[in-house]
Amino acid sequence: MGGRAAVVLVHGLYHRPEHFGPVADGLRAAGFEVVVPELHRGSLAADTAAVQAAVDALDRPPLLLGHSYGGSVITGVRGARHLIYLAAFVPDVGESAAALGGASPQLRDAVVPGEGPDGTTRLDPGRAADVLYDDCPGPLAARAVGLLRPQAPGCGRGIPEHHSWKLIPSTYVVCAGDRAIDPALQRTMAARCTGVQEWPTGHAPFVSRPVLVVDLVAELLGTVSSRT
């Protein structure tokens, strides 16, 4: 099968594709095809469908990387060659991100109800910086906070209809300094994956240490390619 190796980067709640900008740029510079779908479609099912459409449009099976809630999304997508769960949820049959433990108390304290009646929430900028980007230099954290957007309710309670990690290789990255998802919970979920790495980072290494993410994806794509 011809064409460049491809990777699909899947962001978490409140985030945007732009948060993955440094990682996407690094991977493209290394010769990979990179797709970063926009989520916020209103439900886990709709977010999963958006990523599935991105995967289906590629010429070859991609590596899928899901961050945080994005782990629930990539779990339900078919047609990948490898999964990376980056401080992400790995739901089993009947499980949701919320049922697995969801957000830490610190992250829940950062959630601010929206002004409308639809249940939309947002993150308090000051608290978000401390919880999500505590290991980032100030300017990087400020930019990342500025990109955050409101979130529709209920996505974290969505239950995947398919469980790709049961069928294809997967790698879990535990972020040992994470203040948003308890590292102990991450280690429990990592046991479901075929490989595990642990990094001394906060919740968002794609902001604080993008080279770590680029190198991991490149390494795994090289390993997968050597087997095919």
C-alpha positions as CSV (number, residue, x, y, z in Angstrom):
1,M,0.0,0.0,0.0
2,G,1.5,3.3,-1.1
3,G,1.5,6.8,0.4
4,R,2.9,8.3,3.5
5,A,2.3,6.9,6.9
6,A,-0.6,8.8,8.5
7,V,-1.5,9.8,12.0
8,V,-4.8,11.2,13.4
9,L,-4.6,13.4,16.5
10,V,-7.7,13.5,18.6
11,H,-8.1,16.2,21.2
12,G,-9.9,16.1,24.5
13,L,-12.8,18.1,26.1
14,Y,-12.5,21.9,26.0
15,H,-9.6,21.6,23.6
16,R,-9.2,22.4,19.9
17,P,-7.1,21.0,17.0
18,E,-4.8,24.0,17.4
19,H,-3.6,22.6,20.7
20,F,-1.8,19.9,18.7
21,G,-0.2,22.5,16.4
22,P,3.5,21.9,17.4
23,V,3.0,18.1,17.3
24,A,1.3,18.2,13.9
25,D,4.0,20.5,12.5
26,G,6.8,18.2,13.8
27,L,5.2,15.1,12.4
28,R,4.6,16.8,9.0
29,A,8.2,17.9,8.9
30,A,9.2,14.3,9.5
31,G,7.2,13.3,6.4
32,F,4.0,12.0,7.9
33,E,0.5,12.8,6.9
34,V,-1.4,14.4,9.8
35,V,-5.1,14.9,10.3
36,V,-6.5,16.7,13.4
37,P,-10.3,16.5,13.4
38,E,-12.4,19.1,15.2
39,L,-14.6,17.5,17.9
40,H,-17.3,19.3,19.9
41,R,-20.0,17.6,17.8
42,G,-22.3,17.3,20.8
43,S,-21.9,13.7,21.8
44,L,-19.4,10.9,21.9
45,A,-21.2,9.2,19.1
46,A,-21.0,12.3,16.9
47,D,-17.3,12.9,17.8
48,T,-16.5,9.3,17.0
49,A,-18.2,9.6,13.6
50,A,-16.2,12.7,12.8
51,V,-12.9,10.9,13.5
52,Q,-14.1,7.7,11.7
53,A,-14.8,9.9,8.6
54,A,-11.3,11.3,8.8
55,V,-9.8,7.7,9.0
56,D,-12.0,6.5,6.2
57,A,-10.7,9.3,3.9
58,L,-7.1,8.2,4.3
59,D,-5.3,6.0,1.8
60,R,-4.0,3.6,4.5
61,P,-4.8,2.7,8.1
62,P,-3.4,5.5,10.4
63,L,-2.0,5.6,13.9
64,L,-4.7,7.1,16.1
65,L,-3.6,9.2,19.1
66,G,-6.3,10.2,21.6
67,H,-5.8,12.6,24.5
68,S,-7.9,12.5,27.7
69,Y,-11.6,12.2,26.5
70,G,-10.1,11.6,23.0
71,G,-9.3,8.1,24.3
72,S,-13.0,7.3,24.4
73,V,-13.3,8.6,20.9
74,I,-10.5,6.5,19.4
75,T,-11.7,3.4,21.2
76,G,-14.8,3.5,19.0
77,V,-13.1,4.1,15.7
78,R,-12.4,1.2,13.3
79,G,-9.6,0.9,10.7
80,A,-6.5,2.1,12.7
81,R,-3.2,0.4,12.7
82,H,-2.1,1.4,16.2
83,L,-3.6,3.4,19.1
84,I,-1.9,5.8,21.5
85,Y,-3.7,6.7,24.7
86,L,-2.1,9.9,26.0
87,A,-3.3,10.4,29.6
88,A,-6.6,9.1,28.1
89,F,-9.6,7.0,28.9
90,V,-9.6,3.4,27.8
91,P,-13.3,2.3,28.3
92,D,-14.3,-1.3,28.3
93,V,-17.7,-2.6,27.3
94,G,-20.4,-0.6,29.0
95,E,-18.0,2.0,30.4
96,S,-17.7,5.7,29.9
97,A,-14.9,8.2,30.8
98,A,-17.1,9.4,33.7
99,A,-17.7,5.9,35.0
100,L,-13.9,5.2,35.0
101,G,-13.3,8.1,37.3
102,G,-13.5,11.1,35.1
103,A,-11.9,14.4,36.1
104,S,-9.9,15.0,39.2
105,P,-11.3,17.2,42.0
106,Q,-9.0,20.0,40.8
107,L,-10.4,19.8,37.3
108,R,-14.0,19.7,38.5
109,D,-13.3,22.8,40.5
110,A,-12.2,24.6,37.4
111,V,-15.4,23.9,35.5
112,V,-17.7,26.9,35.3
113,P,-21.4,26.5,34.2
114,G,-22.3,28.2,31.0
115,E,-24.7,31.2,30.8
116,G,-27.3,29.4,28.7
117,P,-29.9,26.7,29.7
118,D,-28.3,24.0,27.6
119,G,-25.7,22.7,30.2
120,T,-22.7,24.0,28.3
121,T,-19.6,24.5,30.6
122,R,-16.3,26.2,30.3
123,L,-13.0,26.2,32.3
124,D,-12.0,29.1,34.5
125,P,-8.8,30.4,32.9
126,G,-6.8,30.8,36.0
127,R,-7.6,27.3,37.3
128,A,-7.2,25.7,33.9
129,A,-3.6,26.9,33.6
130,D,-2.8,25.3,37.0
131,V,-4.5,22.0,36.3
132,L,-3.9,21.4,32.6
133,Y,-0.6,23.2,31.9
134,D,1.2,23.5,35.2
135,D,4.5,22.2,33.7
136,C,4.4,24.6,30.7
137,P,6.3,27.9,30.5
138,G,4.0,30.9,31.2
139,P,3.6,32.0,27.5
140,L,2.8,28.5,26.3
141,A,0.3,28.0,29.1
142,A,-1.4,31.3,28.4
143,R,-1.7,30.5,24.7
144,A,-3.2,27.0,25.5
145,V,-5.7,28.5,27.9
146,G,-6.7,31.1,25.3
147,L,-7.5,28.3,22.9
148,L,-9.9,26.5,25.2
149,R,-13.5,26.5,24.2
150,P,-16.9,25.8,25.9
151,Q,-18.0,22.2,26.1
152,A,-21.4,20.7,25.5
153,P,-22.7,18.4,28.3
154,G,-22.7,14.6,28.3
155,C,-19.8,13.7,26.1
156,G,-17.9,12.2,29.1
157,R,-20.8,9.9,29.9
158,G,-20.9,8.5,26.3
159,I,-20.2,4.8,26.0
160,P,-18.3,3.5,22.9
161,E,-20.1,1.0,20.7
162,H,-16.8,-0.6,19.5
163,H,-13.5,-1.3,21.4
164,S,-10.6,-1.2,19.0
165,W,-8.0,-1.7,21.8
166,K,-9.2,-5.3,22.1
167,L,-8.3,-5.9,18.4
168,I,-5.2,-3.9,17.5
169,P,-1.9,-2.9,19.3
170,S,-2.1,0.0,21.6
171,T,0.3,2.1,23.7
172,Y,-0.6,4.0,26.8
173,V,1.3,7.1,28.0
174,V,1.0,7.7,31.7
175,C,1.6,11.4,32.6
176,A,3.0,11.1,36.1
177,G,2.5,14.7,37.0
178,D,-1.1,15.0,35.7
179,R,-3.4,17.1,37.8
180,A,-6.5,16.5,35.6
181,I,-6.6,12.7,35.5
182,D,-5.2,10.8,38.4
183,P,-2.0,9.0,37.4
184,A,-3.0,6.0,39.4
185,L,-6.2,5.7,37.3
186,Q,-4.1,6.1,34.2
187,R,-1.9,3.2,35.3
188,T,-5.0,1.0,35.9
189,M,-6.3,1.8,32.4
190,A,-2.8,1.3,30.9
191,A,-3.0,-2.3,31.9
192,R,-5.5,-2.8,29.1
193,C,-3.0,-1.7,26.4
194,T,-0.3,-3.8,24.8
195,G,2.5,-1.3,25.7
196,V,3.0,1.4,28.4
197,Q,5.3,4.4,28.8
198,E,5.4,6.8,31.7
199,W,6.5,10.5,31.3
200,P,7.2,13.0,34.0
201,T,4.8,15.5,32.5
202,G,1.5,17.2,33.3
203,H,-1.8,16.6,31.5
204,A,-0.7,18.2,28.2
205,P,2.7,17.1,26.9
206,F,1.7,18.1,23.4
207,V,2.0,21.7,24.8
208,S,4.8,21.3,27.3
209,R,7.0,18.7,25.5
210,P,5.8,18.3,21.9
211,V,9.0,16.6,20.8
212,L,8.3,13.7,23.2
213,V,5.0,13.1,21.4
214,V,6.5,13.5,17.9
215,D,9.3,11.0,18.7
216,L,6.9,8.5,20.1
217,V,4.6,8.6,17.1
218,A,7.5,8.4,14.7
219,E,9.0,5.5,16.6
220,L,5.7,3.6,16.6
221,L,4.9,4.3,13.0
222,G,8.4,3.0,12.1
223,T,7.8,-0.2,14.1
224,V,4.4,-0.8,12.5
225,S,5.8,-0.2,9.0
226,S,8.6,-2.7,9.5
227,R,6.0,-5.4,10.3
228,T,3.9,-4.7,7.2
